[in-house]
């Protein structure tokens, strides 16, 4: 987040009409990882609406979501993934409105290695899990699930068939690249998911953090190029000799906000794990080397 970030420029709780079928409400949870906060979207009209990424369980934010529905029935609460800035409000909002929780699967980590699951919402319990390509419809709107694992293994993007809008959660954001945290986050899956949405014809992206994206394919192409550049940086460093991740971060991320060094280190680790799976690098303890 830039040093001149001013939360007052991004007022929380206001219903902003983004296009005829889409209303946005900003939650009051700005941070170095959430930028201005989590953006909740309502899709639909005066008859019925779906809520996408209800956000953190902040009572004022839940009140704002209900107010933004403007009397329309909320029929579905849909989550792109289950990080705690995205899904915890689903349960209290469902209790208040009677809507079903529909969308991504609960996250289950199967390995016994180091984890970062303190950031996940363990209470998320969907009534219906959407598979890739599955749809949920209301009065004049249809939302399609697009499986996009990478940032998390359960990440979905959600596309509106009638308008060409796609809600990209944390998969694509205009303000920052997505953080990939192994073992659940997977760089190979993330790159494949970027390629997947690049091949679609969606007209606009609405991310959970940051401004809307009016040229989605251009941004995604740049994001894929950025990740490939990071991989080349890692390999160039390892050609000089063995490295540990903190030293790589220092070399690769000049001028980085100190609060984001941990996230940068996780993304470097994700690249390294991908390279290791491709038999390009090896690790002993915390020291990484390139294979000849």
Sine and cosine of phi, psi and omega as CSV:
sin_phi,cos_phi,sin_psi,cos_psi,sin_omega,cos_omega
0.00,0.00,0.70,-0.71,-0.06,-1.00
-0.94,0.35,0.43,-0.90,-0.05,-1.00
-0.91,0.41,-0.43,0.90,-0.03,-1.00
-1.00,-0.05,0.27,0.96,0.03,-1.00
-0.87,0.49,0.78,-0.62,-0.03,-1.00
-0.81,-0.58,0.97,-0.25,-0.04,-1.00
-0.83,0.56,-0.43,0.90,-0.04,-1.00
-0.91,0.41,-0.33,0.94,0.03,-1.00
-0.98,0.20,-0.17,0.99,-0.04,-1.00
-0.79,-0.62,0.97,0.26,-0.10,-0.99
-0.90,0.44,0.69,-0.72,-0.02,-1.00
-1.00,0.07,0.42,-0.91,0.14,-0.99
0.99,0.11,-0.09,1.00,-0.02,-1.00
-1.00,0.06,0.66,-0.75,0.06,-1.00
-1.00,0.06,0.92,-0.40,0.00,-1.00
-0.95,-0.30,0.83,-0.55,0.02,-1.00
-0.99,0.16,0.94,-0.34,-0.06,-1.00
-1.00,0.07,-0.56,0.83,0.07,-1.00
-0.26,-0.97,0.13,-0.99,-0.13,-0.99
-0.78,0.62,-0.59,0.81,-0.06,-1.00
-0.99,-0.16,-0.03,1.00,-0.18,-0.98
-0.79,-0.61,0.80,-0.60,0.11,-0.99
-0.86,-0.51,0.63,-0.77,0.00,-1.00
-0.89,-0.45,0.64,-0.77,0.09,-1.00
-0.74,-0.67,0.80,-0.60,-0.03,-1.00
-1.00,-0.06,0.77,-0.64,0.06,-1.00
-0.99,0.14,0.42,-0.91,-0.04,-1.00
-1.00,0.02,0.86,0.51,0.00,-1.00
-0.72,-0.69,0.77,0.64,0.02,-1.00
-0.91,0.41,0.55,-0.83,0.01,-1.00
-0.22,-0.98,0.14,-0.99,0.07,-1.00
-0.87,0.49,-0.36,0.93,-0.02,-1.00
-0.98,-0.18,-0.33,0.94,-0.03,-1.00
-0.93,-0.37,-0.01,1.00,-0.02,-1.00
0.87,0.49,-0.86,-0.51,-0.03,-1.00
-0.97,0.25,-0.19,0.98,-0.06,-1.00
0.78,-0.62,0.05,-1.00,0.02,-1.00
-0.99,0.16,0.76,-0.66,0.04,-1.00
-0.99,-0.13,0.90,-0.43,0.08,-1.00
-1.00,-0.05,0.65,-0.76,0.00,-1.00
-0.87,-0.50,0.59,-0.81,0.15,-0.99
-0.92,-0.40,0.77,-0.64,-0.02,-1.00
-0.90,-0.43,0.79,-0.62,0.04,-1.00
0.62,-0.78,-0.47,-0.88,-0.09,-1.00
-0.57,-0.82,-0.31,-0.95,-0.07,-1.00
-0.94,0.34,-0.16,0.99,0.04,-1.00
-1.00,0.06,-0.84,0.54,0.01,-1.00
-0.46,-0.89,0.38,-0.93,-0.06,-1.00
-0.60,-0.80,0.45,-0.90,0.19,-0.98
-0.95,-0.30,0.57,-0.82,0.07,-1.00
-0.97,-0.25,0.79,-0.61,0.00,-1.00
-0.94,-0.35,0.78,-0.62,-0.05,-1.00
0.79,0.62,0.97,0.25,-0.04,-1.00
-0.89,0.46,-0.32,0.95,0.13,-0.99
1.00,0.02,-0.32,-0.95,-0.02,-1.00
-0.95,0.30,0.38,-0.92,-0.04,-1.00
-0.99,0.15,0.91,0.42,0.06,-1.00
-0.98,-0.17,0.84,-0.54,-0.12,-0.99
-0.84,0.55,-0.66,0.75,-0.01,-1.00
-0.90,0.44,-0.56,0.83,0.01,-1.00
-0.95,0.32,-0.64,0.77,0.05,-1.00
-0.89,0.45,-0.66,0.75,0.08,-1.00
-0.86,0.52,-0.67,0.75,-0.03,-1.00
-0.92,0.39,-0.59,0.81,0.04,-1.00
-0.90,0.44,-0.73,0.69,-0.01,-1.00
-0.89,0.46,-0.65,0.76,0.03,-1.00
-0.90,0.43,-0.62,0.79,-0.02,-1.00
-0.92,0.40,-0.41,0.91,0.05,-1.00
-0.92,0.39,-0.30,0.95,0.11,-0.99
0.79,0.61,0.69,0.73,0.05,-1.00
1.00,0.02,-0.22,0.98,0.04,-1.00
-0.95,0.32,0.49,-0.87,0.03,-1.00
-0.97,0.26,0.79,-0.61,0.11,-0.99
-1.00,0.08,0.91,-0.41,-0.11,-0.99
-0.98,-0.21,-0.32,0.95,-0.02,-1.00
-0.50,-0.86,0.59,-0.81,0.12,-0.99
-0.88,-0.48,0.91,-0.42,-0.19,-0.98
-0.88,-0.47,0.76,-0.65,-0.04,-1.00
-0.90,-0.43,0.72,-0.69,0.05,-1.00
-0.96,0.27,-0.56,0.83,0.08,-1.00
-0.25,-0.97,-0.04,-1.00,-0.23,-0.97
-0.90,-0.43,0.52,0.85,0.21,-0.98
-0.93,0.38,0.44,-0.90,-0.18,-0.98
-0.94,0.34,-0.18,0.98,0.10,-1.00
-1.00,-0.04,0.07,1.00,-0.06,-1.00
-0.88,-0.48,-0.70,0.72,-0.22,-0.97
-0.92,-0.38,-0.29,0.96,-0.11,-0.99
-0.86,0.52,-0.48,0.88,0.01,-1.00
-0.96,0.29,-0.18,0.98,-0.03,-1.00
-0.86,0.51,-0.72,0.70,-0.07,-1.00
-0.91,0.43,-0.79,0.61,0.02,-1.00
-0.92,0.40,-0.54,0.84,0.04,-1.00
-0.93,0.38,-0.61,0.79,0.05,-1.00
-0.91,0.42,-0.66,0.75,0.02,-1.00
-0.89,0.45,-0.56,0.83,-0.05,-1.00
-0.98,0.18,-0.55,0.83,-0.13,-0.99
-0.94,-0.34,-0.29,0.96,-0.07,-1.00
0.99,0.15,0.07,1.00,-0.01,-1.00
-0.95,0.31,0.46,-0.89,0.07,-1.00
-0.99,0.11,0.56,-0.83,0.09,-1.00
-1.00,-0.02,0.89,-0.46,-0.15,-0.99
-0.74,-0.68,0.65,-0.76,0.08,-1.00
0.56,-0.83,-0.78,-0.63,-0.11,-0.99
-0.93,0.37,0.32,-0.95,0.05,-1.00
-0.98,0.21,0.40,-0.91,0.17,-0.99
-0.88,0.47,0.53,-0.85,-0.04,-1.00
-1.00,0.03,0.80,-0.59,0.06,-1.00
-0.83,-0.56,0.88,-0.47,0.04,-1.00
-1.00,-0.06,0.86,-0.52,-0.13,-0.99
-1.00,-0.05,-0.32,0.95,-0.07,-1.00
-0.99,0.11,0.19,-0.98,0.01,-1.00
-0.94,-0.34,0.28,0.96,-0.05,-1.00
-1.00,0.04,-0.12,-0.99,0.03,-1.00
-0.86,0.52,0.62,-0.78,-0.09,-1.00
-0.76,-0.65,0.30,-0.96,0.10,-0.99
-0.83,-0.55,0.47,0.88,-0.15,-0.99
-0.98,0.20,0.09,1.00,0.16,-0.99
-0.90,0.43,-0.31,0.95,-0.01,-1.00
-1.00,0.01,0.00,1.00,-0.03,-1.00
-0.99,-0.12,0.46,-0.89,0.02,-1.00
-1.00,0.03,0.98,-0.18,-0.06,-1.00
-0.97,0.24,-0.21,0.98,-0.02,-1.00
-1.00,-0.03,-0.04,1.00,-0.03,-1.00
-0.90,0.43,0.82,-0.57,-0.04,-1.00
-0.64,-0.77,1.00,-0.03,-0.06,-1.00
-0.95,0.30,0.53,-0.85,0.13,-0.99
-0.98,0.18,-0.45,0.89,-0.01,-1.00
-0.53,-0.85,0.76,-0.65,0.06,-1.00
-0.99,-0.15,0.79,-0.61,0.02,-1.00
-1.00,0.00,0.78,-0.63,0.09,-1.00
-1.00,0.02,0.27,-0.96,0.00,-1.00
-0.81,0.58,0.81,-0.58,0.02,-1.00
1.00,0.03,-0.16,0.99,0.00,-1.00
-0.96,0.27,0.50,-0.87,-0.09,-1.00
-0.83,-0.56,0.45,-0.89,0.14,-0.99
-0.74,-0.67,0.74,-0.67,-0.13,-0.99
-0.82,-0.57,0.44,-0.90,0.11,-0.99
-0.75,-0.67,-0.38,-0.92,-0.02,-1.00
-0.98,0.21,0.99,-0.12,0.04,-1.00
1.00,0.06,0.20,0.98,0.02,-1.00
-0.55,-0.83,0.53,-0.85,-0.01,-1.00
-0.66,-0.75,0.79,-0.61,0.00,-1.00
-0.92,-0.39,0.81,-0.59,0.00,-1.00
-0.96,-0.29,0.70,-0.71,0.07,-1.00
-0.99,0.11,0.73,-0.68,0.05,-1.00
-0.83,-0.56,0.96,-0.30,-0.04,-1.00
-0.91,0.41,0.82,-0.57,-0.03,-1.00
-0.69,-0.72,0.91,0.41,0.02,-1.00
-0.91,0.42,0.42,-0.91,0.01,-1.00
0.53,-0.85,-0.93,0.37,0.11,-0.99
-0.86,0.52,-0.73,0.68,0.24,-0.97
-0.67,-0.74,0.32,-0.95,-0.04,-1.00
-0.95,0.32,-0.34,0.94,-0.05,-1.00
-0.97,-0.24,0.26,0.97,-0.11,-0.99
-0.95,0.32,0.70,-0.71,0.12,-0.99
-0.85,-0.53,0.60,-0.80,0.35,-0.94
-0.99,-0.13,0.40,-0.92,-0.07,-1.00
-0.77,-0.64,0.87,-0.50,-0.12,-0.99
-0.93,-0.36,0.68,-0.74,0.03,-1.00
-1.00,-0.06,0.92,-0.40,-0.11,-0.99
-0.89,0.46,-0.60,0.80,-0.12,-0.99
-0.96,0.28,-0.47,0.88,-0.13,-0.99
-0.89,-0.45,-0.27,0.96,-0.06,-1.00
0.99,0.13,0.22,0.97,0.06,-1.00
-1.00,0.09,0.59,-0.81,0.11,-0.99
-0.78,-0.63,0.72,-0.69,0.07,-1.00
-0.99,-0.10,0.91,-0.41,-0.21,-0.98
-0.99,-0.17,0.07,1.00,0.05,-1.00
0.81,0.59,-0.82,-0.58,0.05,-1.00
-0.97,-0.25,0.09,1.00,-0.03,-1.00
-0.94,0.33,-0.70,0.72,0.06,-1.00
-0.73,-0.68,0.83,-0.56,0.04,-1.00
-0.72,-0.70,0.59,-0.81,-0.04,-1.00
-0.98,0.21,-0.38,0.93,-0.12,-0.99
-1.00,-0.03,-0.35,0.94,-0.10,-1.00
-0.31,-0.95,0.37,-0.93,0.15,-0.99
-0.98,0.20,0.37,-0.93,-0.02,-1.00
-0.96,0.28,0.63,-0.77,0.07,-1.00
-1.00,0.10,0.77,-0.64,0.02,-1.00
-0.94,-0.34,0.89,-0.45,-0.08,-1.00
-0.90,-0.44,0.97,-0.25,0.09,-1.00
-0.91,0.42,0.44,-0.90,0.16,0.99
-1.00,0.03,-0.28,0.96,-0.01,-1.00
-0.96,0.28,-0.71,0.70,0.08,-1.00
-0.93,0.37,0.64,-0.76,-0.12,-0.99
-0.67,-0.75,0.87,-0.49,-0.07,-1.00
-0.91,0.40,-0.64,0.77,0.01,-1.00
-0.89,0.45,-0.68,0.73,0.04,-1.00
-0.90,0.44,-0.66,0.75,-0.02,-1.00
-0.88,0.48,-0.72,0.69,0.01,-1.00
-0.90,0.44,-0.65,0.76,0.04,-1.00
-0.90,0.44,-0.61,0.79,0.02,-1.00
-0.94,0.35,-0.59,0.81,0.10,-0.99
-0.88,0.47,-0.70,0.71,0.02,-1.00
-0.88,0.47,-0.61,0.79,-0.01,-1.00
-0.87,0.49,-0.74,0.67,-0.03,-1.00
-0.98,0.21,-0.43,0.90,0.08,-1.00
-0.88,0.48,-0.54,0.84,-0.03,-1.00
-0.99,0.14,-0.09,1.00,0.06,-1.00
-1.00,0.06,0.07,-1.00,-0.03,-1.00
-0.87,-0.49,0.52,0.86,0.03,-1.00
-0.88,0.47,0.60,-0.80,-0.13,-0.99
-1.00,0.00,-0.51,0.86,-0.05,-1.00
-0.49,-0.87,0.59,-0.81,0.08,-1.00
-0.95,-0.31,0.66,-0.75,0.16,-0.99
-0.89,-0.45,0.98,-0.18,0.01,-1.00
-0.98,0.19,0.25,-0.97,0.04,-1.00
-0.97,0.25,-0.29,0.96,0.02,-1.00
-0.65,-0.76,0.76,-0.65,0.04,-1.00
1.00,-0.07,0.11,-0.99,-0.11,-0.99
-0.95,0.33,0.27,-0.96,0.02,-1.00
-0.93,0.37,0.37,-0.93,-0.06,-1.00
-0.92,-0.39,0.94,-0.35,-0.06,-1.00
-1.00,0.07,-0.31,0.95,0.04,-1.00
-0.83,-0.56,0.96,0.28,-0.17,-0.99
-0.89,0.46,-0.69,0.72,-0.06,-1.00
-0.92,0.40,-0.58,0.82,0.04,-1.00
-0.90,0.44,-0.69,0.72,0.01,-1.00
-0.91,0.42,-0.70,0.71,-0.03,-1.00
-0.90,0.43,-0.64,0.76,0.06,-1.00
-0.86,0.51,-0.68,0.74,0.04,-1.00
-0.91,0.42,-0.61,0.79,0.01,-1.00
-0.91,0.41,-0.66,0.75,0.03,-1.00
-0.91,0.42,-0.64,0.76,0.05,-1.00
-0.90,0.44,-0.63,0.78,0.01,-1.00
-0.89,0.45,-0.68,0.73,0.00,-1.00
-0.91,0.41,-0.63,0.78,0.03,-1.00
-0.92,0.40,-0.57,0.82,0.06,-1.00
-0.91,0.42,-0.66,0.75,0.05,-1.00
-0.87,0.49,-0.67,0.75,0.03,-1.00
-0.88,0.47,-0.67,0.74,0.03,-1.00
-0.90,0.43,-0.62,0.79,0.05,-1.00
-0.87,0.49,-0.69,0.72,0.00,-1.00
-0.88,0.48,-0.73,0.69,-0.03,-1.00
-0.91,0.42,-0.60,0.80,0.03,-1.00
-0.90,0.44,-0.67,0.74,0.04,-1.00
-0.89,0.45,-0.69,0.72,-0.05,-1.00
-0.94,0.35,-0.38,0.92,0.09,-1.00
-0.92,0.40,-0.41,0.91,0.04,-1.00
-0.98,0.21,-0.41,0.91,-0.03,-1.00
0.50,-0.86,-0.02,-1.00,0.00,-1.00
-0.89,0.46,0.50,-0.87,0.01,-1.00
-0.61,-0.79,0.50,-0.87,0.25,-0.97
-0.97,-0.23,0.40,-0.92,-0.14,-0.99
-0.87,0.49,-0.70,0.71,0.00,-1.00
-0.83,0.55,-0.60,0.80,0.03,-1.00
-0.95,0.33,-0.54,0.84,0.09,-1.00
-0.90,0.43,-0.69,0.73,0.00,-1.00
-0.86,0.51,-0.69,0.72,0.01,-1.00
-0.86,0.51,-0.65,0.76,-0.02,-1.00
-0.97,0.25,-0.57,0.82,-0.16,-0.99
-1.00,-0.04,-0.45,0.89,-0.13,-0.99
-0.87,-0.49,0.97,0.25,-0.01,-1.00
-0.94,0.35,0.73,-0.68,0.05,-1.00
0.96,0.29,0.31,0.95,-0.03,-1.00
-0.94,0.35,0.66,-0.75,0.15,-0.99
-0.80,0.60,0.84,-0.54,-0.03,-1.00
-0.81,0.58,-0.46,0.89,0.00,-1.00
-0.93,0.37,-0.28,0.96,-0.07,-1.00
-0.97,-0.26,0.10,1.00,-0.02,-1.00
-0.89,0.46,-0.61,0.79,0.02,-1.00
-0.88,0.47,-0.69,0.73,0.02,-1.00
-0.91,0.42,-0.66,0.75,0.03,-1.00
-0.88,0.47,-0.65,0.76,0.03,-1.00
-0.89,0.46,-0.60,0.80,0.03,-1.00
-0.92,0.40,-0.63,0.78,0.03,-1.00
-0.92,0.40,-0.63,0.78,0.08,-1.00
-0.88,0.47,-0.68,0.73,0.03,-1.00
-0.87,0.49,-0.64,0.77,0.01,-1.00
-0.89,0.46,-0.67,0.74,0.08,-1.00
-0.88,0.48,-0.69,0.72,-0.03,-1.00
-0.90,0.43,-0.66,0.75,0.04,-1.00
-0.88,0.47,-0.66,0.75,0.05,-1.00
-0.88,0.47,-0.71,0.70,0.03,-1.00
-0.90,0.43,-0.60,0.80,0.05,-1.00
-0.90,0.43,-0.67,0.74,0.02,-1.00
-0.90,0.43,-0.39,0.92,0.04,-1.00
-0.99,-0.10,0.17,0.99,0.04,-1.00
0.86,0.51,0.61,0.79,0.02,-1.00
-0.97,-0.23,-0.53,0.85,0.04,-1.00
-0.76,-0.65,0.23,-0.97,0.04,-1.00
-0.67,-0.74,0.33,-0.94,0.00,-1.00
-0.73,-0.68,0.64,-0.77,0.14,-0.99
-0.74,-0.67,0.91,-0.42,-0.15,-0.99
0.92,0.38,-0.88,-0.48,0.06,-1.00
-0.94,-0.34,0.16,0.99,-0.08,-1.00
-0.97,-0.22,0.80,-0.60,-0.05,-1.00
-0.97,-0.25,0.62,-0.78,0.04,-1.00
-0.70,-0.72,0.38,-0.93,0.05,-1.00
-1.00,-0.02,0.63,-0.78,0.04,-1.00
-1.00,0.03,0.67,-0.74,-0.02,-1.00
-0.98,0.18,0.00,0.00,0.00,0.00
